[in-house]
Amino acid sequence: MKTRIIEPSQNAYSYPLLIKSLLLSGERYEPDHEIVYSDLIRYDYVTLNQRIRKLANVLTEAGVGAGDTVAVMDWDSHRYLEAYFAIPMIGAIIHHVNVRLSPDQIAYTMNHAEDDYLMVHDDFLALAEGISERTPTVKGVIQLTDEAQATPSSLNLIGEYETLLSNASDQYDFPDFDENSVATTFYTTGTTGNPKGVCFSHRQLVLHTLNMASMLGVYEGQPLLRSEDVYMPMTPMFHVHAWGVPYAATMIGVKQVYPGRYEPNKMVKLYRDEGVTFSHGVPAVLQMILSCDEAKNTDLNGWKMLTGGSAPTAGLASEMADRGVQFFTAYGMSETCPLLTLVHLHESERELPLQEQVPARTKTGVPVSMVDLRIVDPQGNVVPHDGESVGEIVVRAPWLTQSYHKESEKSDELWAGGWLHTGDVASIDQNNSVQIKDRIKDVIKTGGEWISSLELESLISEQGHIAEVAVVGIPDERWDERPYALVVPVPGEEVTAEQITQHLQQYVEQGRINRWAIPQQIEITTEIPKTSVGKINKKQIRLNLG
Amino acid sequence: MKTRIIEPSQNAYSYPLLIKSLLLSGERYEPDHEIVYSDLIRYDYVTLNQRIRKLANVLTEAGVGAGDTVAVMDWDSHRYLEAYFAIPMIGAIIHHVNVRLSPDQIAYTMNHAEDDYLMVHDDFLALAEGISERTPTVKGVIQLTDEAQATPSSLNLIGEYETLLSNASDQYDFPDFDENSVATTFYTTGTTGNPKGVCFSHRQLVLHTLNMASMLGVYEGQPLLRSEDVYMPMTPMFHVHAWGVPYAATMIGVKQVYPGRYEPNKMVKLYRDEGVTFSHGVPAVLQMILSCDEAKNTDLNGWKMLTGGSAPTAGLASEMADRGVQFFTAYGMSETCPLLTLVHLHESERELPLQEQVPARTKTGVPVSMVDLRIVDPQGNVVPHDGESVGEIVVRAPWLTQSYHKESEKSDELWAGGWLHTGDVASIDQNNSVQIKDRIKDVIKTGGEWISSLELESLISEQGHIAEVAVVGIPDERWDERPYALVVPVPGEEVTAEQITQHLQQYVEQGRINRWAIPQQIEITTEIPKTSVGKINKKQIRLNLG
């Protein structure tokens, strides 16, 4: 083989992709830009770099070594941002603990990740104390507090964060090491089984950051994140590195505002007082923000908002447009670091009134640079990009988790055939815009095709007298699966299965659905099983059907 | 060692950084944006991708395999852009031949690179034929022409580019391979010795591109390259990948205009007709552009211009400002891929009239993200960032050439101490802005300090009656070196060595130079030795002095 290789491992002059490199430019280009924590703390980028070096000294003196895992339980704060950098930069792994999980689940994830140290906010101190006997790997605890006085605790305390930092040197010579070293870990929860741990390396985070910085900055009509912006996350920092935006914002040198605990009124006040221009969040949080008292008297016009997690409802999207919120849908998941797609508005769309842009802005988005994205049928064949045909989204990109931590079987499923399987079923139109139709587990596989249960539910609900509807697939000898519908009529109305079948027949005639999409059985009922958070529980429906 | 490593080489799901990934987003985000070649050809990004796949088929069918080197001799064209991608994407290496070198030097570089194939424009056909006996490694030649009919040739022709492409399939499944494979090579010429070959890998070019895309796009007041821009290079594509901008522009999906041969009037016409907004070039080219007839009647206001290679003279900078050209200095070299620094204007500077921004815009610039840049004294100690102290610029970054091809001794010099030595001497001020003072070989090392020969020349020339001046260091037993000045008075004026010494004495008193910076000898003369391109030949001056 003739190919000439520049072999980094054998070359003293190679430059590994390490998180420390992301800190170089913010301080140089925008030294005066600020990091703000609620209404409590503000400092500039020069200080941010100093504090990260101080934290590295604190951690090193506490005994944290390369390969150790440091768990963090905090609200969104400057401390969390400092930990995003300092912990990986000394060669350790930061475990972003999902503080919304139950104590049992938190104990499970901390044990599974084999956390060596813990940084914990006073608000979670009782929780940490309660599970301390079940998290025996934790050797020491740094206390995080907004108060002058730290709360006394039975934990093995190293000290209080700000006190420790104030006594630490601001000099630290961060080492070079293998760019494939794990930098971060956190857990993703499904509807079944234990939380699964995903990990990201220095290399993956650097590449995700470089790519995000250009994707969010350089497209016409959507300059989401540029040096003059003021950024405030509304996705918790324990959730996929707050979508990775803090790393990109820090690299560019953007002013950053961390709101602490998510209280809508306080966040809207910070938006106003600090001149926030760019945020991101899931629809539920955005709905809370729009509905809070403080928002009623605040001009939200021009607030650039990345939305993800799930598609915003038509109502929420329309409300955002009414208020002038410039929202853009993005798509990704815990396993994908997360950025995979971003809505891209064409010139003709950008010229419409904001309200008329809603359909374009609520699409799933166009795959971002460096992302190889396909939709494939059940046999793994690539499905055409005609806006109609649906397939499962599978991806390759430089920043996808390579495996679930200590779960080889689930990892093999995730990466079946060498592509990461998202579990989302979508179409792609001729403008390369992806539109998610359903989760694959809720898709009905019938006659060699996939029928979206969500689409079928939407069509059924248009019958006019229907309060709630759920569609699942039930086994069928001839067709593999056939649709089964549970329908709750509007109180006081009467609806029959025949009426629904007739209603759906028009869509068959229009060519919108195939005839085998008409449910085999339609059950008229008074209640549909729900999960603890109020979502339709399709797993339970299937179980009930035996 | 506890560190957990995600080992890409052992992981079937790893994603190497390959140039093919840079093509994904342009077509998806801006499918209708155009690639324009002079007034001859235009097509969209969908076609660009098709043509790159066609070219890959042409090359493969011609016998080009992984690790082969394909030399290109062309003006700036759509063909060159296609070759930037197709050649590395099939695993081969593109050699950008510097067509401005002498035939002997071109033959030297083609032999040294062991070129297997050649793509050559008709304008260079006679040249290629003339050296064909001295370039025996070349097995086949693809002819590039703008005419309907290709010129007959004695070379071993595979065919004419457009004809070959029109007969090729537009399907090609580009392989994955090691991201450290060499993708590009070209030769850099110094004042002495043979040209030296530098190489860049797929990984290095992908990282340079990702970084450039964000650096040129996201800083306030300097949105140099965004999707709505129209880009036309004015640095030849054989020179450091036209500073790497075509790769970044293609990734974003920017409209690109390639001017062919550099004819100032034609380029200004293209600027006007195609709506060019962003270009880059060295001062000599920019001066030609501003002075040409076509520019006299063309509104250049708002043309964003990256300048590099050397600092624009005060006169050129002022003229650009007069015409409203928004110029920004960048710094790099062939060995650095090239981007190292970029001018960054602070808010207070941006608010000034353009003419008053000239001093800020002509600085060397602030190191860009991912670039670790230091200035060091002769002992290798880091020099303070006080805007006064000078040191040699040494750098680390993910995209620096790792060695000169087949020149291990020169490579070791380049990378002495694990940092790439630029050979440039500079200061860095408290705003992290670099200011180059001199080439290290022209710096005078005296009394343990460095004196910039350029600065001394500038001070001497302020005496008022001086047409030309050159300062070099001459050996001195006590001081190591002392300055020696050659001075040519303005015709008709008389200047003595004593007058110059007295003139310089004021700068000693002002603390601007040390007393040992006053030249030991000042020779009044009528002529200063020059190189073939008209630059002061300091090497010759030193030789003359024995």
Interface residues (C-beta under 8 A of the other chain):
Chain A: M1 K2 T3 R4 I5 I6 E7 P8 N11 A12 Y13 S14 Y15 L17 S21 L22 L24 S25 E27 R28 Y29 P31 G65 A66 G67 D68 G91 I93 F177 D178 N180 S181 V182 C199 S201 Q204 L207 L210 N211 A213 S214 M215 G217 V218 Y219 E220 P223 L225 R226 S227 E228 M251 I252 H344 V366 P367 V368 S369 M370 V371 D372 R396 A397 P398 L400 Q402 W415 G418 L420 N431 N432
Chain B: M1 K2 T3 R4 I5 I6 E7 P8 N11 A12 Y13 S14 Y15 L17 S21 L22 L24 S25 E27 R28 Y29 P31 G65 A66 G67 D68 G91 I93 F177 D178 N180 S181 V182 C199 S201 Q204 L207 L210 N211 A213 S214 M215 G217 V218 Y219 E220 P223 L225 R226 S227 E228 M251 I252 H344 V366 P367 V368 S369 M370 V371 D372 R396 A397 P398 L400 Q402 W415 G418 L420 N431 N432
